[in-house]
Amino acid sequence: QVQLQESGPGLVKPSQTLSLACTVSGASITMNHYAWSWIRQPPGKGLECMGAIRYDGSTYYSPSLKSRTSISRDTSKNQFSLQLNSVTPEDTAVYYCAAGTGYWGQGTQVTVSS
C-alpha cells in the first residue's frame, strides 16, 4: 500500500519560501505511473492542485501558481518536494501530497505569519 508523509515547518514568514517534503513508501516515485502531486486547502476554501511531478521527472504546475512554485524529487530518498516562493498570508493552508487520486498524506498545516 502506498503511504505518503508530509514534513516541513508549520510557520513561514511573509516573503519567505515555503519548503515541504513528501516521503513515499510502498511505491517508487520513479517506477509507478502516478502523478506525485501537491494539493492545498486554505481555511474555508476548496482543494487546489498546485502541481505534480511524474515518474519520469516531468512537472506540471497550476497556471495561477507557476511563477512561484517548484516541485522536485530526491530519488535516493524516494521523496518529492515543494517550494513556494514569496509567500503571503493567503498561502496559509493545509498542504497535502498525493499519489494519483487514491493515496494522500495526512496533510500538514502551514501558516504564513510574521
C-alpha angles and dihedrals in degrees: 000000000000115000127185130192126190121212136180144094119319095210127050128175121235115273092021129109123266111216124187133170130205118206114204128204130178094034139049118243089213099048109033113081096230128127102239101215144188116216129176138194119201116208111284093003138096132263118287123197107220099185146291145231118221129218090264093053097254116138140215125197133192107252091231092056102029096105092056103033134087126175120191139160143223106210093187089063096033087236136133125199143206128214120186115185131208095015124197131191087268088070090065106121148118106276121210133187118208143182110222110312099305107061126056137171118237092257132242127235115233119187123193109208140130 
